[in-house]
Structure formats: structure tokens, C-alpha cells
């Protein structure tokens, strides 16, 4: 399971490490995120309707970015509240529109952190480059950014450098 790195401009906080994985399923994929540290210092949004909701990245949220070839990509946001969002883009932050997928989110708060599992029902391109990311808000008011990789500069999950993992849909079994 890949371990995400904290953005170098993001100070250490309650979370010691975040790991994530993406596994294909017959009808799409499942993304699992584990944030380990002190869960009492996390800001976790209250339970919400399990529907497409904009602006989830403004607080604790886990994300997936998927691209195949040049140009367009997909963004998925998964909130511990159960709300989610999915978008198609034509290019870098261009042509954003809702993606035609279904998502269910399950979250477990544990003594040593938080685990979120998002089941995506829809077509994911194969092969694809993916980026697994997290925005973690803590009780100190600080947002901390985690990803499989970052481009130089401020945290930008839309940058192609974030999509550094190959998702080929081939089972390792």
C-alpha cells in the first residue's frame, strides 16, 4: 500500500502517516485511505447525505485523481461524512463537470486514526496514472496536504506530478 508524503510546506501535526491504495473491482474500483496518528485532533465533518457534494476539499477529505493519455482527467473527493464528489476535466483545471459515477463511502474512526473506504461504480480508464491524496484539517485550524507526489511549489493536487502511480487493472493475485 503506497504511503503518501506530506507536502514540504505543511508542518507536522496529529497525523504521522497516511497510506492509500486503489484496487479494481468488477464494476469500478475501491480506494482505501488510512490516516494514523491522534484522531482526537482531526476535524471530521459530521455525517451527511451520501450524495455528490461540492467543496469537500475545504476540510478533511481524501481524493483520487485519474488520467489516461494526455489532457483530460477525473477527480474524486471522499469525505469521512459520507458525502462525495466526482468530476471530469478536459485539461488542467479546465472543463470541469460532474462525472457519471456512483460512490459509497464508509469511514471507521479508530483509537489510532481514521480509515476511509470509497467504492466507485463506473468506468475508470485502464491503464491510467493515478494520484491518491488527502487534505487533513486539524483542531489547530491548519490544513495539511498529503499525496503520492507533488509538483514544485504550493500544494496542487491537479498537477500531473501528483498522478505518479500506474493503475493497470491487473490483479497481483
ChimeraX commands (.cxc) that place a marker at each C-alpha (Angstrom):
marker #1 position 0.00,0.00,0.00 radius 0.5
marker #1 position 1.60,3.32,-1.04 radius 0.5
marker #1 position 2.48,5.74,1.72 radius 0.5
marker #1 position 1.60,9.34,0.99 radius 0.5
marker #1 position 4.07,12.13,1.69 radius 0.5
marker #1 position 3.27,15.35,3.49 radius 0.5
marker #1 position 3.82,18.47,1.39 radius 0.5
marker #1 position 7.15,20.07,2.44 radius 0.5
marker #1 position 5.45,23.38,3.28 radius 0.5
marker #1 position 2.94,21.63,5.54 radius 0.5
marker #1 position 4.06,21.44,9.19 radius 0.5
marker #1 position 3.90,18.15,11.12 radius 0.5
marker #1 position 0.74,17.61,13.11 radius 0.5
marker #1 position -1.53,14.98,14.60 radius 0.5
marker #1 position -1.17,12.56,11.70 radius 0.5
marker #1 position 2.10,10.63,11.50 radius 0.5
marker #1 position 1.45,8.93,8.17 radius 0.5
marker #1 position -1.19,8.30,5.53 radius 0.5
marker #1 position -1.34,5.28,3.27 radius 0.5
marker #1 position -3.72,4.58,0.41 radius 0.5
marker #1 position -4.47,2.02,-2.25 radius 0.5
marker #1 position -6.69,1.62,-5.28 radius 0.5
marker #1 position -7.97,-1.83,-6.23 radius 0.5
marker #1 position -10.07,-2.62,-9.28 radius 0.5
marker #1 position -13.45,-4.31,-8.89 radius 0.5
marker #1 position -15.87,-5.81,-11.40 radius 0.5
marker #1 position -17.85,-2.56,-11.54 radius 0.5
marker #1 position -15.13,0.05,-10.91 radius 0.5
marker #1 position -12.62,0.36,-8.07 radius 0.5
marker #1 position -12.23,0.69,-4.31 radius 0.5
marker #1 position -9.96,3.34,-2.79 radius 0.5
marker #1 position -8.83,2.84,0.81 radius 0.5
marker #1 position -7.11,5.51,2.90 radius 0.5
marker #1 position -5.61,5.10,6.37 radius 0.5
marker #1 position -4.54,8.17,8.37 radius 0.5
marker #1 position -2.63,7.21,11.52 radius 0.5
marker #1 position -1.99,9.44,14.50 radius 0.5
marker #1 position -4.17,11.22,17.06 radius 0.5
marker #1 position -7.78,11.15,15.79 radius 0.5
marker #1 position -8.95,13.49,18.56 radius 0.5
marker #1 position -7.02,16.33,16.89 radius 0.5
marker #1 position -8.71,15.84,13.49 radius 0.5
marker #1 position -11.57,17.93,12.21 radius 0.5
marker #1 position -14.02,15.38,10.81 radius 0.5
marker #1 position -17.14,16.67,9.08 radius 0.5
marker #1 position -20.42,15.47,10.65 radius 0.5
marker #1 position -22.42,12.73,8.91 radius 0.5
marker #1 position -24.01,13.93,5.67 radius 0.5
marker #1 position -26.17,12.54,2.93 radius 0.5
marker #1 position -24.19,10.14,0.72 radius 0.5
marker #1 position -24.59,12.32,-2.36 radius 0.5
marker #1 position -22.46,14.37,-4.74 radius 0.5
marker #1 position -21.39,17.46,-2.76 radius 0.5
marker #1 position -19.10,20.29,-3.90 radius 0.5
marker #1 position -16.36,21.87,-1.74 radius 0.5
marker #1 position -15.39,18.78,0.25 radius 0.5
marker #1 position -11.68,19.68,-0.03 radius 0.5
marker #1 position -12.18,22.61,2.36 radius 0.5
marker #1 position -11.85,20.24,5.35 radius 0.5
marker #1 position -10.72,16.65,5.94 radius 0.5
marker #1 position -11.17,14.84,2.64 radius 0.5
marker #1 position -9.47,12.03,0.73 radius 0.5
marker #1 position -9.06,12.25,-3.04 radius 0.5
marker #1 position -8.24,10.29,-6.15 radius 0.5
marker #1 position -7.04,11.72,-9.45 radius 0.5
marker #1 position -7.08,9.54,-12.59 radius 0.5
marker #1 position -5.76,10.23,-16.09 radius 0.5
marker #1 position -5.29,8.16,-19.23 radius 0.5
marker #1 position -3.21,9.65,-22.01 radius 0.5
marker #1 position -2.86,13.39,-22.49 radius 0.5
marker #1 position -5.17,16.14,-21.35 radius 0.5
marker #1 position -8.29,15.07,-19.50 radius 0.5
marker #1 position -8.53,13.55,-16.05 radius 0.5
marker #1 position -11.01,12.68,-13.31 radius 0.5
marker #1 position -11.11,13.89,-9.71 radius 0.5
marker #1 position -12.88,12.09,-6.87 radius 0.5
marker #1 position -13.41,13.55,-3.38 radius 0.5
marker #1 position -14.40,11.34,-0.45 radius 0.5
marker #1 position -15.41,12.90,2.87 radius 0.5
marker #1 position -15.48,10.99,6.17 radius 0.5
marker #1 position -19.05,12.32,6.47 radius 0.5
marker #1 position -20.19,10.02,3.64 radius 0.5
marker #1 position -20.52,12.83,1.09 radius 0.5
marker #1 position -18.55,12.55,-2.15 radius 0.5
marker #1 position -17.86,14.33,-5.43 radius 0.5
marker #1 position -16.60,13.22,-8.84 radius 0.5
marker #1 position -15.60,15.43,-11.76 radius 0.5
marker #1 position -14.33,15.09,-15.31 radius 0.5
marker #1 position -11.83,17.68,-16.60 radius 0.5
marker #1 position -10.81,18.36,-20.22 radius 0.5
marker #1 position -7.40,19.67,-19.14 radius 0.5
marker #1 position -5.60,21.24,-16.18 radius 0.5
marker #1 position -8.48,22.72,-14.11 radius 0.5
marker #1 position -10.41,23.21,-17.38 radius 0.5
marker #1 position -13.85,21.98,-18.44 radius 0.5
marker #1 position -14.93,20.71,-15.02 radius 0.5
marker #1 position -18.25,18.85,-14.98 radius 0.5
marker #1 position -19.82,16.13,-12.78 radius 0.5
marker #1 position -18.63,12.62,-13.65 radius 0.5
marker #1 position -21.18,9.90,-14.33 radius 0.5
marker #1 position -20.28,7.53,-11.47 radius 0.5
marker #1 position -21.70,6.32,-8.20 radius 0.5
marker #1 position -19.75,6.35,-4.94 radius 0.5
marker #1 position -20.32,4.94,-1.47 radius 0.5
marker #1 position -18.08,5.97,1.43 radius 0.5
marker #1 position -17.51,4.06,4.66 radius 0.5
marker #1 position -15.45,5.55,7.49 radius 0.5
marker #1 position -14.12,4.00,10.67 radius 0.5
marker #1 position -12.74,6.17,13.46 radius 0.5
marker #1 position -10.20,4.16,15.45 radius 0.5
marker #1 position -8.06,4.71,18.53 radius 0.5
marker #1 position -5.03,5.38,16.34 radius 0.5
marker #1 position -6.60,7.20,13.39 radius 0.5
marker #1 position -9.15,7.03,10.65 radius 0.5
marker #1 position -9.82,4.59,7.79 radius 0.5
marker #1 position -11.97,5.56,4.81 radius 0.5
marker #1 position -13.06,3.18,2.07 radius 0.5
marker #1 position -14.70,4.56,-1.09 radius 0.5
marker #1 position -16.36,2.24,-3.61 radius 0.5
marker #1 position -16.53,3.74,-7.08 radius 0.5
marker #1 position -19.04,2.34,-9.56 radius 0.5
marker #1 position -18.18,3.50,-13.05 radius 0.5
marker #1 position -15.67,3.23,-15.84 radius 0.5
marker #1 position -12.10,4.00,-14.86 radius 0.5
marker #1 position -9.67,4.20,-17.76 radius 0.5
marker #1 position -7.12,1.37,-17.98 radius 0.5
marker #1 position -4.25,1.77,-17.95 radius 0.5
marker #1 position -4.21,5.06,-16.07 radius 0.5
marker #1 position -1.92,7.19,-13.98 radius 0.5
marker #1 position -3.39,7.90,-10.56 radius 0.5
marker #1 position -2.72,10.12,-7.61 radius 0.5
marker #1 position -4.00,9.40,-4.12 radius 0.5
marker #1 position -4.23,12.47,-1.91 radius 0.5
marker #1 position -5.53,13.72,1.42 radius 0.5
marker #1 position -6.46,17.07,2.92 radius 0.5
marker #1 position -6.32,16.74,6.70 radius 0.5
marker #1 position -7.75,19.55,8.82 radius 0.5
marker #1 position -6.69,19.57,12.45 radius 0.5
marker #1 position -8.08,21.30,15.51 radius 0.5
marker #1 position -5.26,23.87,15.31 radius 0.5
marker #1 position -7.02,25.23,12.19 radius 0.5
marker #1 position -4.24,24.07,9.87 radius 0.5
marker #1 position -4.84,22.12,6.65 radius 0.5
marker #1 position -2.17,19.52,5.95 radius 0.5
marker #1 position -1.68,18.09,2.46 radius 0.5
marker #1 position -0.61,14.54,1.65 radius 0.5
marker #1 position -0.10,12.92,-1.78 radius 0.5
marker #1 position 1.70,10.23,-3.71 radius 0.5
marker #1 position 3.82,13.05,-5.17 radius 0.5
marker #1 position 3.89,16.82,-5.60 radius 0.5
marker #1 position 5.00,19.28,-8.26 radius 0.5
marker #1 position 7.35,22.04,-7.05 radius 0.5
marker #1 position 5.61,24.95,-5.33 radius 0.5
marker #1 position 2.40,25.13,-3.35 radius 0.5
marker #1 position 0.25,22.00,-2.92 radius 0.5
marker #1 position -1.63,21.41,-6.19 radius 0.5
marker #1 position -3.39,18.06,-6.46 radius 0.5
marker #1 position -4.41,18.86,-10.06 radius 0.5
marker #1 position -0.77,18.91,-11.21 radius 0.5
marker #1 position 0.21,15.95,-13.39 radius 0.5
marker #1 position 3.11,15.17,-10.99 radius 0.5
marker #1 position 0.55,14.02,-8.39 radius 0.5
marker #1 position -0.65,11.22,-10.71 radius 0.5
marker #1 position 2.56,9.25,-10.32 radius 0.5
marker #1 position 1.20,5.70,-9.84 radius 0.5
marker #1 position 0.27,3.27,-12.62 radius 0.5
marker #1 position -3.18,1.71,-12.35 radius 0.5
marker #1 position -3.33,-1.01,-14.96 radius 0.5
marker #1 position -6.25,-3.03,-13.66 radius 0.5
marker #1 position -4.21,-6.20,-13.48 radius 0.5
marker #1 position -4.66,-8.18,-10.30 radius 0.5
marker #1 position -1.48,-9.10,-8.42 radius 0.5
marker #1 position -3.04,-12.44,-7.41 radius 0.5
marker link #1:1,2 radius 0.2
marker link #1:2,3 radius 0.2
marker link #1:3,4 radius 0.2
marker link #1:4,5 radius 0.2
marker link #1:5,6 radius 0.2
marker link #1:6,7 radius 0.2
marker link #1:7,8 radius 0.2
marker link #1:8,9 radius 0.2
marker link #1:9,10 radius 0.2
marker link #1:10,11 radius 0.2
marker link #1:11,12 radius 0.2
marker link #1:12,13 radius 0.2
marker link #1:13,14 radius 0.2
marker link #1:14,15 radius 0.2
marker link #1:15,16 radius 0.2
marker link #1:16,17 radius 0.2
marker link #1:17,18 radius 0.2
marker link #1:18,19 radius 0.2
marker link #1:19,20 radius 0.2
marker link #1:20,21 radius 0.2
marker link #1:21,22 radius 0.2
marker link #1:22,23 radius 0.2
marker link #1:23,24 radius 0.2
marker link #1:24,25 radius 0.2
marker link #1:25,26 radius 0.2
marker link #1:26,27 radius 0.2
marker link #1:27,28 radius 0.2
marker link #1:28,29 radius 0.2
marker link #1:29,30 radius 0.2
marker link #1:30,31 radius 0.2
marker link #1:31,32 radius 0.2
marker link #1:32,33 radius 0.2
marker link #1:33,34 radius 0.2
marker link #1:34,35 radius 0.2
marker link #1:35,36 radius 0.2
marker link #1:36,37 radius 0.2
marker link #1:37,38 radius 0.2
marker link #1:38,39 radius 0.2
marker link #1:39,40 radius 0.2
marker link #1:40,41 radius 0.2
marker link #1:41,42 radius 0.2
marker link #1:42,43 radius 0.2
marker link #1:43,44 radius 0.2
marker link #1:44,45 radius 0.2
marker link #1:45,46 radius 0.2
marker link #1:46,47 radius 0.2
marker link #1:47,48 radius 0.2
marker link #1:48,49 radius 0.2
marker link #1:49,50 radius 0.2
marker link #1:50,51 radius 0.2
marker link #1:51,52 radius 0.2
marker link #1:52,53 radius 0.2
marker link #1:53,54 radius 0.2
marker link #1:54,55 radius 0.2
marker link #1:55,56 radius 0.2
marker link #1:56,57 radius 0.2
marker link #1:57,58 radius 0.2
marker link #1:58,59 radius 0.2
marker link #1:59,60 radius 0.2
marker link #1:60,61 radius 0.2
marker link #1:61,62 radius 0.2
marker link #1:62,63 radius 0.2
marker link #1:63,64 radius 0.2
marker link #1:64,65 radius 0.2
marker link #1:65,66 radius 0.2
marker link #1:66,67 radius 0.2
marker link #1:67,68 radius 0.2
marker link #1:68,69 radius 0.2
marker link #1:69,70 radius 0.2
marker link #1:70,71 radius 0.2
marker link #1:71,72 radius 0.2
marker link #1:72,73 radius 0.2
marker link #1:73,74 radius 0.2
marker link #1:74,75 radius 0.2
marker link #1:75,76 radius 0.2
marker link #1:76,77 radius 0.2
marker link #1:77,78 radius 0.2
marker link #1:78,79 radius 0.2
marker link #1:79,80 radius 0.2
marker link #1:80,81 radius 0.2
marker link #1:81,82 radius 0.2
marker link #1:82,83 radius 0.2
marker link #1:83,84 radius 0.2
marker link #1:84,85 radius 0.2
marker link #1:85,86 radius 0.2
marker link #1:86,87 radius 0.2
marker link #1:87,88 radius 0.2
marker link #1:88,89 radius 0.2
marker link #1:89,90 radius 0.2
marker link #1:90,91 radius 0.2
marker link #1:91,92 radius 0.2
marker link #1:92,93 radius 0.2
marker link #1:93,94 radius 0.2
marker link #1:94,95 radius 0.2
marker link #1:95,96 radius 0.2
marker link #1:96,97 radius 0.2
marker link #1:97,98 radius 0.2
marker link #1:98,99 radius 0.2
marker link #1:99,100 radius 0.2
marker link #1:100,101 radius 0.2
marker link #1:101,102 radius 0.2
marker link #1:102,103 radius 0.2
marker link #1:103,104 radius 0.2
marker link #1:104,105 radius 0.2
marker link #1:105,106 radius 0.2
marker link #1:106,107 radius 0.2
marker link #1:107,108 radius 0.2
marker link #1:108,109 radius 0.2
marker link #1:109,110 radius 0.2
marker link #1:110,111 radius 0.2
marker link #1:111,112 radius 0.2
marker link #1:112,113 radius 0.2
marker link #1:113,114 radius 0.2
marker link #1:114,115 radius 0.2
marker link #1:115,116 radius 0.2
marker link #1:116,117 radius 0.2
marker link #1:117,118 radius 0.2
marker link #1:118,119 radius 0.2
marker link #1:119,120 radius 0.2
marker link #1:120,121 radius 0.2
marker link #1:121,122 radius 0.2
marker link #1:122,123 radius 0.2
marker link #1:123,124 radius 0.2
marker link #1:124,125 radius 0.2
marker link #1:125,126 radius 0.2
marker link #1:126,127 radius 0.2
marker link #1:127,128 radius 0.2
marker link #1:128,129 radius 0.2
marker link #1:129,130 radius 0.2
marker link #1:130,131 radius 0.2
marker link #1:131,132 radius 0.2
marker link #1:132,133 radius 0.2
marker link #1:133,134 radius 0.2
marker link #1:134,135 radius 0.2
marker link #1:135,136 radius 0.2
marker link #1:136,137 radius 0.2
marker link #1:137,138 radius 0.2
marker link #1:138,139 radius 0.2
marker link #1:139,140 radius 0.2
marker link #1:140,141 radius 0.2
marker link #1:141,142 radius 0.2
marker link #1:142,143 radius 0.2
marker link #1:143,144 radius 0.2
marker link #1:144,145 radius 0.2
marker link #1:145,146 radius 0.2
marker link #1:146,147 radius 0.2
marker link #1:147,148 radius 0.2
marker link #1:148,149 radius 0.2
marker link #1:149,150 radius 0.2
marker link #1:150,151 radius 0.2
marker link #1:151,152 radius 0.2
marker link #1:152,153 radius 0.2
marker link #1:153,154 radius 0.2
marker link #1:154,155 radius 0.2
marker link #1:155,156 radius 0.2
marker link #1:156,157 radius 0.2
marker link #1:157,158 radius 0.2
marker link #1:158,159 radius 0.2
marker link #1:159,160 radius 0.2
marker link #1:160,161 radius 0.2
marker link #1:161,162 radius 0.2
marker link #1:162,163 radius 0.2
marker link #1:163,164 radius 0.2
marker link #1:164,165 radius 0.2
marker link #1:165,166 radius 0.2
marker link #1:166,167 radius 0.2
marker link #1:167,168 radius 0.2
marker link #1:168,169 radius 0.2
marker link #1:169,170 radius 0.2
marker link #1:170,171 radius 0.2
marker link #1:171,172 radius 0.2
marker link #1:172,173 radius 0.2
view
